[in-house]
C-alpha cells in the first residue's frame, strides 16, 4: 500500500471515528472496561491570545474538553501512569495531562480549570523563558510577541499544589535534531533542572524533549538524560503507551498532541487516529534505539 493511500485511509478512519464519537457511538472502551493502553495528552497554551494558532485552546473549550475527558477516562499524574505501566495489569481507561513550553497564560486560565475539576497535570518548562519578556523563537517566526511566560511566583504556586508537577523542557527549547555537542546537551539538561528546582523547591524528575519527534530523541540525548538521573523522557510524536505483561516501562513514553480540541477528535486520537489534524507523525519507522520507546499499542 502506498504512503498516500495509507494516509487517505487513516484520515477517512479518523473522520469516521470523530463522527461516531460526536454521536455517542464510540469505539472508545467504556470507562468500566479494562484496557492495556494509556494515552497521555499534551497541550501548549490555554489562552485568549492568538486563538487562530493550533497551539491555542480557549479557556471555555479547554474546560469543556476536560469535562468530557473525565467522563471517559480516569485522569492521573505521570507518576501514576508510570506505576500502572510497571504493574503490568489491565486498567480502567486512564490518561494524563501535560503542557509544554512556559506560557504564563496557563497559570491564568488552565490552572483554575484543573483545580476546579481536580485534574493533575505536569508542566514541562523551558527555564530561560521564566521571568522573561523574550518570546519563544517559534512564536517570533509567526510574529507573536505578546504571549507572556511564567513568572517564578506562578511556578511556585503551581509546585506547591499537590495536583501539579514541574518538569524540564530544556533551558532554551533547543533543537536536539541539530546534533549539538555533548557539553551543550548536558547544559540544557542540568541547568534547566537546577533553575526550576531553585525556583520551586521541588525535585525535577521528568524531561519532555523540545519538538519531541523521533529525530529529536538522539542516542546522545537519551544517554545523557539517563546518566544525569532523569526518571523518564516524554515525546510529542503521538501514540498511546502499551502496558506490557512483564511490566516493562521504557525510558521514553509517548504523548498525543491534539491540534483540534473537540472531544471527538481527541477521543479519535486516543483510539489510534494518526492522520491530519492530530500533529501525530507516523511512528512506525525503524529506529536504532527503539527499545528506549514504550510500544504504542496501536
PyMOL commands that set and color helices and strands:
alter all, ss='L'
color gray80, all
select helices_A, chain A and resi 3-22+59-72+78-87+105-117+127-129+137-140+152-159+176-178+182-200+214-216+219-227+263-270+290-292
alter helices_A, ss='H'
color red, helices_A
select strands_A, chain A and resi 34-35+37-43+45-46+56-57+74-75+91-92+94-100+121-125+164-168+206-208+232-234+241-242+252-253
alter strands_A, ss='S'
color yellow, strands_A
deselect
rebuild
show_as cartoon
